[in-house]
Amino acid sequence: MITLFFSIILLGSLFSISVYSFFHDKFDIIFMLVLTVSVLILINLNWYSSLISILFLIAPIIFYKKINYLQLTYFCIFGSILMSYFLLQYFLIYDITFMFAITVLSVLLICVLAIMGIFENDLKKYLIYSNAIQLTFVLLDLGIAKLSQKITTLGTIQIFNYTIAGLLFFITLGILSRRGKLKGIDKLSGTYYGDKLDGSFAVISALSLAGLPGLNIFVSEWFLFKTSFMINPIITIFGIFAALLLFIMYFKIVNVLLTGESEIQRRPMKLLIYMNSTLAFLCLLFGLIPQTQLYILNMVI
C-alpha cells in the first residue's frame, strides 16, 4: 500500500508538471515521462532503488544555472517524494539510534535554511531552499513518529501535503516569472496584478507552505507539534520558532507579488487554470476539513 501511495503521488506530480510543460517546454515531457516510468519500475522492484532520489536532489544544487525552470521543478518535487519514500521504508524496518539528536538537528537545519531563504533573492536558489526545508520536515516527522512509536499519519502527512502545495508553488511562480526568466524574486513585484488568477493561487500555496491555519500544511505542523510536545516540549518550542521563520520566508513572496504594478498583462491558459485551481482547492479542503486527508492517509500504513 505504501508503494502504491507514493506511485500515485509521483504520477499525479508528473501529470501536473507535464501540463505546465505543455505550454512552456514541450520537449521536456518525453524526458520526464521516460525517467518517471523508469523510477516507478525500480521502486516497485526494490524500495532501496528510491535512493536514486539523491541524484534528483543534488542536480538542482549543482546545475541550477544550467537546467531550466521546469527541470528544476521536476528534480526538486520528484527527489523529495522519492527520498520520503526511502526514509519511510527505512524507519519502518530498522531501529535507529540517536533519534532524539536527529530530530533536534532537523529543527535547527530548518531554522538555518529558513534564514537563508529569507535573505535569498535568486528565485531558483530560493526554491531549492524551500524544497530542502519541506524534505527536512519529512525527516522531523518520521523522527517524532519513531520516538512516539507511532509511524502512522506522521509517516506520510508532510509529503502528501507538500506535493499539493509545493507543485502549486513551483508552477505558479514559474508562470509569473515567465519560466524563470525573471531570475530575481524582486522582479516578481506586482506580477499578481498582471495575472490575478495564477497570482491568487501562488499566494494560497505560499501561505500554505508558511503554515497558515486553514490550509493543508498547517495540519501537518499541528500533528507534528502536538506529538513532539508529549515527547519533549523543547522540540515543540524550537519547532514553533522555525515555523515563525518559515512564515517570514514565504510571506516574502506574498508581499512581493502584491506590491508594485505589473507592466505585463497575461492571458491565463485555461488548462493550467483548471489544474492550479484544483490544487488550490485541495490546499483549502485538506486544511479546512482535515478529516478528509486523515481518512486517506490512515489507509496507507
N, C-alpha and C positions, 0 to 999 in steps of 0.2 A: 504493500500500500504506500510506503514511503517513496519508493522509486516511481510509482505511478503518479503520485502527487507532484514530485519535482519534474517529472517528464511533462506533465500538463502545464506547469507554470513556465517551463522552458519553451514549449510550443506556443503558449499564449504570448510570451515575450517576443518570439520570432515573428508572430503574426503582426504584433503592434509595430515593431521596428521595420518590418517589411512594408507596411502601409506607408510609414514615413519615407522609407527608401524609394517607394514607387514614384513619389512626387519630387524627390530631390537627388537620389543617387541610385538609379535603377540597376546599374551593373553590380552593385553590392548584394543584391538579393540572392543571386546564384551562389556567391561566396558564402553568405550566411546560411543558406539552406543546406549546402553540402557539409559545412562544418557542424551545424546543429544535428543533422542526421547521423553523422559520424560519432558525435559525442553521445547521443542517445543510445546508439548501438553499444558503445563502450561501457557506459554506466549500467546498462541492463545486463551485460556480461559479468561485470565485476565493479563493485562500488568504489574500489581503490582507484579505478580509472578516472574518477572525478578529480583526482589530484592534478589533472591537466588544467584545472582552474588557475593554478599558479601562473601558467603561461598567459592565460587570459588577463589576469590582474597585473602582471608585470608589463605586458605590451604597451598599455596606455601610459605607464610611468616613463618608460624608456623612449617610446616613439611618439609621444603626444604631439610633437611638432610635425611629424611626417604623416600620421594617419588622419583621415578626415573625421568630421564630427560624428557621422553615422557609425563608423568603425569604432570610435571611442565609446559610443553608447553601447554597442553590441558587446565589446570586450568587458566593459565595466559591469553591465547587468548580468550577462551570462557567467562571468567569472564569479560574481557574488553568489548567484544561485548554485553553481556547481560546488563552490567552496562550502557553502552552508550545508549542502547535501553530504559532503565528505565529513564535515565536523559533526553533524547529527549522527551519522552512522558510527563514527569513531567513539563518540560519547556514550552511545547506547551499548556498544560492545565491550569497551575497555574501561578499566578503573584508572583514574588519573590522579596523580599525586600533586601536591601544591595547588589545589583547586582554588583555595581562598586567595592565594597570591595572584593567580591568573585573573580572577575577577577584579581585584584591585588594580592591577596593571591595565586591564581593559578599560576601566573607568578613566584612569589617568591618560591613556592613549587617546580616548575620545576627547578629553579636555584639550590636549595638545593639538590634535587635528582640527578641532573647532576653532581654536585661537588662530591657527594658520589660515583657516578658511575665512575668518572674519577680515583678515588683512590682505587676502588674495584678490587680485583684480583680473588675472588671466582666467577666462571662462573655463577652459579645458582643465587647468590645474584645480580650479575650484570644484569642478565636478568629480575629479579624481579624489580629492579630499572628502567630498560628500559621500562618495561610494565607499571609501575606506571606513568612514565613521559608521555607516549603516551595517557594514560587514562586521565591524568590531562589536556592535550591539548584538549581533547574532551570537558571537563568541561569549559575550557577557551573559546573554540569556541562557545559553547552554551551561555556563559555569554555575549560575544561580540555580538552574534546574537540577544540576548534578549534586550540588550541596544540599538541596532540599529533598533529594531522592525522588524527584518527580519530573521526568522529562516527558511532559505531555504537551499542553498548549505552548509552554515556553520554548519547546523544541522547534516549532515551526512558525510561530506568530509573527516574528520580526521579518523574516524573509518573505512571508506571504504579503504582508502589508507594504514592505519596501518595494516589492516587484510592481505593485499597482502604483504607488505614489512616485517611485523612482522613475518608472517608464514615462509617466505623465510629465515629470520634471524635466527629464532629458529631452523628450520630444518637443515639448512646448518651447523650451529655451532654444532648441535647435531651429524651430520655426521663426521665433522672434529675432534670433541672431543671424538669420539668413544662412543656415547650415554652418554656423560657427565662424562666418566671415567677420562678424563683429567680435573680435577676439577679447576685447576688454569688457568687463562687467559694466563699467561706467558708460560704455557705448550703447547699452540697452536702455538708457534713460528715456522714459516716456514711451517706450515701444508698446506699452499696454494700449495707448490711445490710437495706435495705428492698426491694431488687431485686437479688439476688445474681447472677443470670444476666447482665442488662444491665450490672451493676457490673463483673463479670469481663471482659466484652467491652470496656468503657471502659478498664479497666486495661491490657488487651492492646494496644489502639490507642494509648494514651498511651506505653507502653513502646516500642512500635514507632516512633512519631514521635521518641522520645528516642534512638533508635539502639541499642537493646539488642541484643547478639548473639543470634542465634536467631530474630529477627523480620525481616520483609521489608525495612524501610528501612535496617537495618544493612548489607545487601548493597549498596544504593545508595551509602552512605557509604564502604564498603570499596573499591569500584571507583573512587570519586572520589579518595580519599586516596592510593590506590595509584598512580593515573595522575599525580596532581599532584606526588607525590614525585619522579617521574622528570623532571618539568619544572623544579620548583624546590621544595626542601624547606621553604622559608619558608611557602609556601601551605599545605602539609600541617600545619605546626606551628600556624599560626593557625586552620586548619580544625579541628584536634583541640580547640583551646581553645573554639572556637564550639560544637563537639559537646558539650563538658562543660557549657557554659551551657545548651544545649538540654536536656540530661538533667535539670538542676536545674529548668528551666521546666516540663517535662512531668511530672516526678516530683511536683511540687507538687500536681497533680491527683490522682495516685495516693494521696498522703498524705492529702489532704482527704477523698477517698471512703472511705478505710479508717479514718479517725479519727472517733470520736464514735459516737453512736447515732441511728438514723433513727426519727422519730416516725410515719412513714407507711409502711405495707406495701403494695407494689404487686403486682397480679397480672399477670405478663408476658403480652403478647399473642403468640399462637403464631406468626403470620406474621412479625412483627417479630423474634421469637426465631430463627426459621429463617434469616431473611436475615442477621441480625447474627452468628449462629454460622457462616454461610458465609464472611462477610467475615473473621471472626476466624481461621477455619481457613486461609484464603488467606494471611493475615499469617504464620501459623506455617509453612505449606507452603513458601511462597516464601522464608522465612527459613532454615528447616532444610534445604531441598533447593533451593538457589539455581539449580541447573541447569534447573529447570522454568521459571523466569521468563526465564532467559537464552535458552532454546530459543525461547520466544515472541518475545522482543524482537529476536533476531538475524534474524528474518524480516521485520521492519518496514522497516529501511533496507538 
